[in-house]
Amino acid sequence: MSQIILLVVGAAWAAVLVPPLVRGRYENRPNSSVVDFRRQLSTLQRSTPIRGASPMRLARPLAQAPVRPVMARQAAAPTRSMRTPVRGMTRQQMIRQRRQNVVLSLALVTLGSAFIAFTTKSDLFIYVFVLSAMSLVGYCYKLSQIRRFQSATQAYRRDWIRAA
């Protein structure tokens, strides 16, 4: 009976604490109010002031804003490091964020299943714990191999590709 109560309390804590953490990671929110304030301040400094026009002057159509040379150059020749319009992140930053999310998810599943497996002694959750722990270790190993491959010399890369 006490194991069920412990399981219910743990599930309630998880239901309260996990969604804001996951949402914050997904939306890439800063962890500090100071960082958030600086980001908002820099956004305000970059924005142009809006002219106060009376409603009577809107009778003629407004002219379009001139295209900046930097924007025209980026549109003409897109590169891999070009920032995405949605979040302002480069491709490498998006890949890194996705990998962090996968590691965090695997770690949470491993810890949660370990907690449930050792409190309830359920065979199913022991198997889930073992599989998630093996997945976490395998994914971390794969990330270390990717990092090693990216920092290696060209000769090592050829040998690594031939071996695979």
ZAZAPA-324844 format. One record per atom (N, C-alpha, C, CB): residue number from 1; y, z, x. Coordinates in steps of 0.1 Angstrom, whole numbers, plus 5000, padded with zeros to 4 digits. Glycine has a CB too. Layout:
    n    yy    zz    xx
  NUM     Y     Z     X
...
This chain:
    n    yy    zz    xx
    1  4988  5000  5008
    1  5000  5000  5000
    1  5013  5000  5009
    1  5000  5012  4991
    2  5012  5008  5019
    2  5024  5008  5028
    2  5026  4995  5035
    2  5023  5020  5039
    3  5016  4988  5038
    3  5017  4974  5044
    3  5024  4965  5035
    3  5004  4969  5048
    4  5021  4966  5022
    4  5028  4957  5012
    4  5043  4960  5011
    4  5021  4958  4998
    5  5046  4973  5011
    5  5060  4977  5011
    5  5067  4972  5023
    5  5061  4992  5009
    6  5061  4974  5035
    6  5067  4969  5047
    6  5069  4954  5047
    6  5058  4973  5059
    7  5059  4947  5042
    7  5060  4932  5040
    7  5072  4928  5031
    7  5047  4926  5035
    8  5073  4935  5020
    8  5084  4932  5010
    8  5098  4935  5017
    8  5082  4941  4998
    9  5099  4947  5024
    9  5112  4950  5030
    9  5115  4940  5041
    9  5111  4964  5037
   10  5105  4935  5049
   10  5107  4925  5059
   10  5111  4912  5053
   10  5095  4923  5068
   11  5105  4908  5042
   11  5108  4896  5035
   11  5123  4896  5030
   11  5098  4892  5024
   12  5126  4908  5024
   12  5140  4909  5019
   12  5150  4908  5031
   12  5142  4923  5012
   13  5148  4914  5042
   13  5157  4913  5053
   13  5158  4899  5058
   13  5152  4922  5065
   14  5146  4892  5058
   14  5146  4878  5063
   14  5154  4869  5053
   14  5132  4873  5064
   15  5152  4872  5040
   15  5159  4864  5030
   15  5174  4866  5030
   15  5154  4868  5016
   16  5179  4878  5035
   16  5193  4881  5036
   16  5199  4875  5049
   16  5196  4896  5035
   17  5192  4877  5060
   17  5197  4874  5073
   17  5195  4860  5078
   17  5192  4883  5083
   18  5184  4854  5075
   18  5180  4841  5080
   18  5189  4829  5075
   18  5166  4838  5078
   19  5192  4828  5062
   19  5200  4816  5057
   19  5214  4815  5064
   19  5201  4817  5043
   20  5222  4826  5065
   20  5234  4824  5072
   20  5233  4820  5086
   20  5242  4837  5071
   21  5223  4825  5093
   21  5221  4821  5107
   21  5217  4807  5108
   21  5210  4830  5114
   22  5208  4802  5100
   22  5204  4788  5100
   22  5216  4779  5096
   22  5192  4786  5091
   23  5223  4783  5086
   23  5235  4775  5081
   23  5245  4774  5092
   23  5241  4781  5069
   24  5248  4785  5099
   24  5257  4785  5110
   24  5253  4776  5122
   24  5260  4799  5115
   25  5240  4776  5125
   25  5235  4767  5135
   25  5236  4753  5131
   25  5221  4771  5139
   26  5233  4750  5118
   26  5233  4737  5113
   26  5247  4731  5113
   26  5227  4736  5100
   27  5257  4739  5109
   27  5270  4734  5108
   27  5278  4736  5121
   27  5278  4742  5097
   28  5271  4741  5131
   28  5277  4742  5145
   28  5290  4750  5144
   28  5279  4728  5151
   29  5289  4761  5137
   29  5301  4770  5136
   29  5302  4778  5149
   29  5300  4779  5124
   30  5314  4782  5153
   30  5316  4790  5165
   30  5312  4805  5161
   30  5330  4790  5170
   31  5308  4812  5172
   31  5303  4826  5170
   31  5315  4835  5170
   31  5293  4829  5180
   32  5327  4831  5173
   32  5338  4840  5175
   32  5350  4835  5167
   32  5342  4840  5190
   33  5357  4844  5161
   33  5369  4841  5153
   33  5380  4835  5162
   33  5374  4853  5145
   34  5380  4839  5175
   34  5390  4834  5184
   34  5387  4820  5187
   34  5389  4842  5198
   35  5375  4816  5189
   35  5372  4801  5191
   35  5376  4793  5178
   35  5357  4800  5194
   36  5373  4799  5167
   36  5376  4792  5154
   36  5391  4791  5153
   36  5370  4800  5142
   37  5399  4801  5156
   37  5413  4801  5155
   37  5419  4790  5165
   37  5419  4814  5158
   38  5414  4790  5177
   38  5419  4780  5187
   38  5416  4766  5182
   38  5412  4782  5201
   39  5404  4764  5176
   39  5400  4750  5172
   39  5410  4746  5160
   39  5386  4750  5167
   40  5412  4755  5151
   40  5422  4752  5140
   40  5436  4749  5145
   40  5422  4763  5130
   41  5440  4757  5155
   41  5453  4756  5161
   41  5455  4742  5168
   41  5457  4767  5171
   42  5444  4738  5176
   42  5445  4725  5182
   42  5445  4714  5172
   42  5434  4724  5192
   43  5438  4715  5161
   43  5438  4705  5151
   43  5452  4704  5145
   43  5428  4709  5140
   44  5458  4715  5142
   44  5472  4715  5137
   44  5482  4708  5146
   44  5476  4729  5133
   45  5480  4711  5159
   45  5489  4706  5169
   45  5488  4691  5170
   45  5487  4712  5183
   46  5476  4686  5168
   46  5473  4671  5169
   46  5478  4664  5157
   46  5459  4668  5172
   47  5478  4670  5146
   47  5482  4663  5134
   47  5497  4660  5133
   47  5478  4671  5121
   48  5500  4649  5127
   48  5514  4645  5126
   48  5520  4652  5113
   48  5515  4630  5125
   49  5533  4655  5114
   49  5539  4661  5102
   49  5540  4651  5091
   49  5553  4667  5106
   50  5539  4656  5079
   50  5540  4647  5067
   50  5555  4647  5063
   50  5531  4652  5056
   51  5560  4635  5061
   51  5574  4634  5057
   51  5575  4638  5042
   51  5579  4620  5059
   52  5585  4645  5039
   52  5588  4648  5025
   52  5595  4637  5018
   52  5596  4662  5024
   53  5588  4629  5010
   53  5594  4618  5003
   53  5595  4621  4988
   53  5586  4605  5005
   54  5606  4617  4982
   54  5607  4619  4968
   54  5598  4609  4960
   54  5622  4618  4963
   55  5594  4613  4948
   55  5585  4604  4941
   55  5592  4591  4937
   55  5581  4611  4928
   56  5605  4590  4937
   56  5612  4578  4933
   56  5611  4567  4944
   56  5627  4581  4931
   57  5609  4571  4957
   57  5609  4561  4968
   57  5595  4555  4969
   57  5612  4568  4981
   58  5585  4559  4961
   58  5572  4553  4962
   58  5570  4541  4954
   58  5562  4563  4958
   59  5581  4534  4950
   59  5580  4522  4943
   59  5575  4510  4951
   59  5594  4518  4937
   60  5578  4509  4963
   60  5572  4499  4972
   60  5560  4503  4979
   60  5583  4494  4982
   61  5551  4494  4982
   61  5538  4498  4989
   61  5541  4503  5003
   61  5528  4487  4989
   62  5533  4513  5007
   62  5535  4518  5021
   62  5528  4509  5031
   62  5529  4532  5021
   63  5534  4509  5043
   63  5529  4501  5054
   63  5517  4508  5060
   63  5540  4497  5064
   64  5508  4501  5065
   64  5496  4507  5072
   64  5501  4512  5086
   64  5485  4497  5073
   65  5494  4522  5090
   65  5497  4528  5103
   65  5492  4518  5114
   65  5490  4542  5105
   66  5499  4517  5125
   66  5495  4508  5135
   66  5482  4513  5142
   66  5506  4506  5146
   67  5473  4504  5146
   67  5461  4507  5153
   67  5464  4511  5167
   67  5451  4496  5152
   68  5459  4522  5171
   68  5461  4527  5185
   68  5452  4519  5194
   68  5458  4542  5186
   69  5457  4516  5206
   69  5449  4508  5216
   69  5436  4514  5219
   69  5457  4505  5228
   70  5435  4527  5220
   70  5423  4534  5223
   70  5413  4532  5212
   70  5425  4549  5226
   71  5417  4533  5200
   71  5408  4532  5189
   71  5403  4517  5188
   71  5415  4535  5176
   72  5411  4508  5190
   72  5407  4494  5190
   72  5397  4491  5201
   72  5420  4484  5191
   73  5399  4496  5213
   73  5390  4494  5224
   73  5376  4500  5221
   73  5396  4500  5237
   74  5376  4512  5215
   74  5364  4518  5212
   74  5356  4511  5201
   74  5366  4533  5207
   75  5363  4505  5191
   75  5357  4497  5181
   75  5351  4484  5186
   75  5367  4494  5169
   76  5358  4479  5196
   76  5354  4466  5202
   76  5341  4468  5211
   76  5365  4460  5210
   77  5341  4479  5218
   77  5329  4481  5227
   77  5324  4495  5226
   77  5334  4479  5242
   78  5315  4497  5216
   78  5309  4510  5214
   78  5300  4514  5226
   78  5301  4511  5201
   79  5300  4526  5230
   79  5292  4531  5241
   79  5283  4542  5235
   79  5300  4536  5252
   80  5273  4546  5244
   80  5264  4556  5240
   80  5271  4570  5239
   80  5253  4557  5249
   81  5281  4572  5248
   81  5288  4585  5248
   81  5299  4585  5238
   81  5293  4587  5262
   82  5301  4575  5230
   82  5311  4575  5220
   82  5308  4586  5209
   82  5313  4562  5213
   83  5318  4593  5205
   83  5317  4604  5196
   83  5314  4599  5182
   83  5329  4613  5196
   84  5305  4606  5175
   84  5302  4602  5161
   84  5314  4606  5152
   84  5289  4609  5156
   85  5317  4598  5142
   85  5328  4601  5134
   85  5326  4613  5125
   85  5331  4589  5125
   86  5314  4617  5123
   86  5311  4628  5113
   86  5315  4642  5120
   86  5297  4628  5109
   87  5309  4645  5131
   87  5311  4658  5137
   87  5319  4658  5150
   87  5298  4664  5140
   88  5321  4646  5156
   88  5329  4646  5169
   88  5320  4650  5180
   88  5341  4655  5168
   89  5307  4648  5180
   89  5297  4651  5190
   89  5292  4639  5197
   89  5286  4660  5185
   90  5290  4640  5210
   90  5283  4628  5217
   90  5268  4628  5213
   90  5286  4629  5232
   91  5262  4617  5217
   91  5248  4616  5215
   91  5240  4627  5222
   91  5243  4602  5219
   92  5243  4630  5234
   92  5237  4640  5242
   92  5238  4654  5236
   92  5242  4640  5257
   93  5250  4656  5230
   93  5252  4669  5224
   93  5244  4671  5211
   93  5267  4671  5221
   94  5243  4660  5204
   94  5235  4660  5192
   94  5220  4662  5195
   94  5236  4647  5184
   95  5215  4656  5206
   95  5201  4657  5210
   95  5199  4672  5214
   95  5198  4648  5222
   96  5208  4677  5222
   96  5207  4691  5227
   96  5207  4701  5215
   96  5219  4695  5236
   97  5216  4698  5205
   97  5217  4707  5193
   97  5204  4706  5185
   97  5228  4703  5184
   98  5198  4694  5184
   98  5185  4693  5177
   98  5174  4700  5184
   98  5182  4678  5175
   99  5174  4699  5197
   99  5163  4706  5205
   99  5165  4721  5204
   99  5164  4702  5220
  100  5177  4726  5204
  100  5179  4741  5202
  100  5175  4745  5188
  100  5194  4744  5204
  101  5177  4737  5178
  101  5173  4740  5165
  101  5158  4741  5164
  101  5179  4731  5155
  102  5151  4732  5170
  102  5136  4731  5170
  102  5131  4744  5177
  102  5131  4719  5177
  103  5136  4747  5189
  103  5131  4759  5196
  103  5134  4772  5188
  103  5138  4760  5210
  104  5146  4773  5182
  104  5149  4784  5173
  104  5139  4785  5161
  104  5164  4784  5169
  105  5137  4774  5155
  105  5128  4774  5143
  105  5114  4778  5148
  105  5128  4760  5137
  106  5109  4772  5158
  106  5095  4776  5163
  106  5095  4791  5167
  106  5091  4767  5175
  107  5105  4796  5173
  107  5105  4810  5177
  107  5106  4819  5165
  107  5118  4813  5186
  108  5113  4815  5154
  108  5114  4823  5142
  108  5100  4823  5135
  108  5125  4818  5133
  109  5094  4812  5134
  109  5081  4811  5128
  109  5071  4819  5136
  109  5076  4796  5127
  110  5071  4818  5149
  110  5062  4826  5157
  110  5064  4841  5155
  110  5064  4823  5172
  111  5077  4846  5155
  111  5079  4860  5154
  111  5076  4864  5139
  111  5094  4863  5157
  112  5079  4856  5130
  112  5076  4860  5116
  112  5061  4861  5113
  112  5083  4851  5106
  113  5054  4851  5118
  113  5040  4851  5116
  113  5033  4862  5124
  113  5034  4837  5119
  114  5038  4865  5136
  114  5033  4876  5143
  114  5035  4890  5136
  114  5039  4877  5157
  115  5047  4891  5130
  115  5049  4904  5123
  115  5040  4905  5111
  115  5064  4904  5118
  116  5039  4894  5103
  116  5030  4895  5092
  116  5016  4896  5096
  116  5032  4882  5083
  117  5011  4889  5106
  117  4997  4890  5110
  117  4993  4904  5115
  117  4995  4880  5122
  118  5002  4910  5122
  118  4999  4924  5128
  118  5001  4935  5118
  118  5007  4926  5140
  119  5009  4933  5107
  119  5010  4943  5097
  119  5000  4942  5086
  119  5024  4942  5091
  120  4996  4930  5083
  120  4986  4928  5072
  120  4972  4926  5077
  120  4990  4917  5063
  121  4970  4922  5090
  121  4957  4919  5096
  121  4950  4908  5088
  121  4948  4932  5095
  122  4958  4898  5084
  122  4953  4886  5076
  122  4949  4876  5086
  122  4964  4881  5067
  123  4937  4870  5084
  123  4932  4860  5093
  123  4941  4847  5093
  123  4918  4856  5090
  124  4945  4844  5081
  124  4954  4832  5079
  124  4966  4833  5088
  124  4957  4830  5065
  125  4973  4844  5087
  125  4985  4846  5095
  125  4983  4847  5110
  125  4993  4858  5090
  126  4971  4852  5114
  126  4968  4852  5128
  126  4966  4838  5133
  126  4954  4860  5130
  127  4960  4829  5125
  127  4959  4815  5129
  127  4973  4808  5129
  127  4950  4808  5119
  128  4981  4812  5119
  128  4995  4806  5119
  128  5002  4811  5132
  128  5002  4810  5106
  129  5001  4823  5135
  129  5008  4829  5147
  129  5003  4822  5160
  129  5005  4844  5148
  130  4990  4820  5161
  130  4984  4814  5173
  130  4989  4799  5174
  130  4969  4814  5173
  131  4989  4792  5163
  131  4993  4778  5163
  131  5008  4776  5166
  131  4990  4771  5149
  132  5016  4785  5160
  132  5030  4784  5162
  132  5034  4788  5176
  132  5038  4793  5152
  133  5027  4798  5182
  133  5029  4802  5196
  133  5025  4791  5205
  133  5021  4815  5199
  134  5014  4784  5203
  134  5010  4773  5211
  134  5020  4761  5210
  134  4996  4768  5207
  135  5025  4759  5198
  135  5035  4749  5196
  135  5048  4752  5203
  135  5038  4747  5181
  136  5052  4764  5203
  136  5064  4768  5210
  136  5063  4767  5225
  136  5068  4783  5207
  137  5051  4771  5230
  137  5049  4769  5245
  137  5048  4754  5248
  137  5036  4777  5249
  138  5041  4747  5240
  138  5040  4732  5243
  138  5053  4725  5243
  138  5031  4726  5233
  139  5062  4729  5233
  139  5075  4723  5232
  139  5084  4726  5244
  139  5082  4727  5219
  140  5083  4739  5248
  140  5091  4743  5259
  140  5086  4736  5272
  140  5090  4759  5261
  141  5073  4734  5273
  141  5068  4727  5285
  141  5073  4712  5284
  141  5053  4727  5285
  142  5073  4706  5273
  142  5077  4692  5272
  142  5092  4691  5275
  142  5075  4687  5257
  143  5100  4701  5271
  143  5115  4701  5274
  143  5117  4703  5290
  143  5122  4712  5267
  144  5108  4711  5296
  144  5110  4713  5310
  144  5106  4700  5318
  144  5101  4724  5315
  145  5095  4693  5312
  145  5092  4680  5318
  145  5103  4669  5317
  145  5078  4675  5312
  146  5109  4669  5305
  146  5120  4660  5303
  146  5132  4663  5312
  146  5125  4660  5288
  147  5135  4675  5314
  147  5146  4679  5323
  147  5142  4675  5338
  147  5149  4694  5322
  148  5130  4678  5341
  148  5125  4675  5355
  148  5125  4659  5357
  148  5111  4680  5357
  149  5121  4652  5347
  149  5121  4637  5348
  149  5136  4632  5349
  149  5114  4631  5336
  150  5145  4638  5342
  150  5159  4633  5342
  150  5166  4636  5355
  150  5167  4639  5331
  151  5161  4647  5362
  151  5168  4650  5375
  151  5160  4645  5387
  151  5169  4665  5376
  152  5149  4638  5385
  152  5141  4633  5396
  152  5147  4620  5401
  152  5127  4631  5391
  153  5142  4617  5413
  153  5146  4604  5419
  153  5139  4592  5413
  153  5143  4604  5435
  154  5144  4580  5416
  154  5138  4568  5410
  154  5123  4566  5413
  154  5146  4556  5414
  155  5119  4569  5426
  155  5106  4568  5430
  155  5096  4577  5422
  155  5104  4570  5445
  156  5101  4589  5420
  156  5092  4598  5412
  156  5091  4593  5398
  156  5098  4613  5412
  157  5101  4588  5392
  157  5101  4583  5379
  157  5091  4571  5377
  157  5115  4577  5374
  158  5090  4562  5387
  158  5080  4552  5387
  158  5066  4557  5387
  158  5082  4542  5398
  159  5064  4567  5396
  159  5050  4573  5396
  159  5047  4581  5384
  159  5050  4583  5408
  160  5057  4587  5378
  160  5054  4595  5366
  160  5051  4586  5354
  160  5067  4604  5362
  161  5058  4574  5353
  161  5055  4565  5343
  161  5041  4558  5345
  161  5066  4554  5342
  162  5038  4555  5357
  162  5024  4549  5360
  162  5013  4559  5356
  162  5023  4545  5374
  163  5016  4572  5359
  163  5005  4582  5356
  163  5003  4584  5341
  163  5009  4595  5363
  164  5014  4582  5333
  164  5013  4584  5319
  164  5007  4572  5313
  164  5027  4586  5313
